[in-house]
Amino acid sequence: MSRCVLNWSVSAVVLLAFLLRVWNVDQRSIWFDEAFSWTLCSEFGPLEIIQRTGEDVHPPFYYLVLWAWIHVFGESLLAMRFLSVLFGTAAVIVAWQVGLECLRFCGSRSPTTSEDNGTPGRIHGLVFALLVASSPFQIHWSGEVRMYALLSLLFLLSLLFGLRALNRPENCTRSLIGFTVTVALIMYTHNYGLFSAVAECGAFVLLALWRDRRDAEFRASRMAGRLILAGGIAGLLYVPWLPSLLHQRSQVADNYWISRFTLNQLASAWDGVVFPENGYSVWQATRGKIAWVVTILLLIGLQVRARAMDVLVLILVAVPTGLAVGISMAGASIISYRLFVLIHLSALLAAARGIQKWLDPVGAVVFGVVLFADGVWLHSEHVAQFDLANRPGPREAMEWVDAARAAGEPVYVVHPCVYFSLRYHAKERDQVVLCTLPQNILHYTGKPILKPGERHDLNELMETGRDRVWIIDCTGFSAGHQRPLLPASLEWIRDERFDSPFSFEGTVVVSEYHVGGDVRRDDEHQPGSSAGTSDEE
């Protein structure tokens, strides 16, 4: 297969990746995590963003990028989600380059003349790009107002810079600077990035020593020292955030929505990466265990007659997983399917390596295309589960309220996890009021972005001066939430229900009440009471 055909194939893969990520990207309602990002970046300046994220569970870098983006391109769903689309598409391009550099490092003693500048390296890059482009997990998070697409891009860039430094030791200064900066930004983008940053730095030092055993012209001590210095500088750049990280860790240890660590939890989280579903399936733990077995067998198989890259992917999967499991077993669990965003990329890199290593060039490309098609099918199934025609969620709920209520009639929201989403979709945002119990305001339900006085007490429902009020609740996000009992003097008139796309959001319940009634309702007419609840995601 010629270089020209392979290069055009990569261009086609990048175009398909973009289309998969941008298609209908603004059709789904904004949900709590995205609304958190929007609120933080639209209502506060950079310094306050840094301060308020210290009270959350994430570092500030993505929010600072989003703040700048919003102030240039606006805060529409298309504009905000398109930022992640760009990050996700760029990640596919970088994945292609990472595949090339990985095979160069496994090649001959002279990086500039190794066989991997030809077909094998390009096929490896193409297969890796195919897997990243069609990953349902990567596609989904490339359409969210969250940091995961940026995190994936930074991780792949750090791999690219590290590999280029090893491949071109005589001219590696720029690559080492790029490696230092991207590793630091990984840690400032998501706390889970710490695990992969540690794995990367350790792996590249080991690979430098590995190269020395096989290449007399490669000076391992000098390169290993440079890599240690680069990792050390990245660590020093992260030091200012350490107090905030420790504070966030203490908050999670005291109270968080993730349940206690079990092996089934680990398996279900991995299943959520490989086979994403909108909701809970009884098969999740079983499928996750099978997926783990396949991943482990793949990594073990690569260690037979292993080359440097085979060791690299083993470290990039095993070390972050081991660190996360160890921390979860020692204290509060941090195992969530989003933990595996970078581990998943490393596993895809391992899969691409196995395909290139064990199949001939044509077979590798064919198998890569088959996996691409399978990924697209899984993504289409995942999207179909949202059932947007019948599960419109907060957007249609707020549109219905805006059409039904009179001008100036307040809308009270009793669940903080749906408050920010409803406020985003409202025509009159100042009329959407959070009215809930103080104990419902937690660090993972929006406390870091609430302004002083933004939460109101339930008795204020009776002080509106209006004959009618609208109260909105949801049946999801049940972890840590205590549903308040509304004042008895509110006379229930009607409910309207709007199922949300994500199962963990449950149903948005819009209730109309007359102010001044004297009949106490039973629990059936408390908003959100007649439908089941679901766990927060």
QUISUL-V887975 format. One line per field, one symbol per residue. ss: DSSP state (2 for helix, 1 for strand, 0 for the rest). psi: psi as a letter, one per 30 degrees, with the letter a starting at -180 (. if undefined). A space follows every 50 residues. Layout:
ss=???
psi=???
//
This chain:
ss=00222222222222222222220000000002222222222220022222 22200000002222222222222000222222222222222222222222 22222000002220222022222222222222220222222000000222 22222222222222222022202222222222222222200022222222 22222222222222000002222222222222222222222222222222 22220000000022222222222200000000022222222222222222 22000002222222222222222222222200000022222222222222 22222222002222222222222222222222222200000002222222 22220000001110022222222220002221111002220000002220 00001102222220000111111100000000000000011111111110 0022201111111110000000222000000000000
psi=kleeeeeeeeeeeeeeeeeeefkhfgfklkaeeeeeeeeeffflleeeee eefffagllfeeeeeeeeeefeflgleeeeffeeeeeeeeeeeeeeeeee eefeffbafjefglfffbeeeeeeeeeeeeeeegjeeeeefggkilgeee eeeeeeeeeeeeeeeefiffigeeeeeeeeeeeeeeffekfffeeeeeee eeeeeeeeeeeeffjffkjeeeeeeeeeeeeeeeeeffeffeeeeeeeee eeeejlfklkkleeeeeeeeefeeiklilkkffeeeeeeeeeeeeeeeee effkhkleeeeeeeefeeeeeeeeeeeeffbkkgjlffegeeeeeeeeee eeeeeeeflleeeeeeeeeeeeeeeeeeeeeeeeffhfefifaeeeeeee eefellkfkljkkfjfffeeeeeefkeifffjkkjlkeffjlfgggefgk lkgfkllefffggfglfklkkkllfahfkgkjklklkfgkjkelkkkjkl ekeffbkkjkkkkkkglgkkllffgkkgfgllllkk.
//
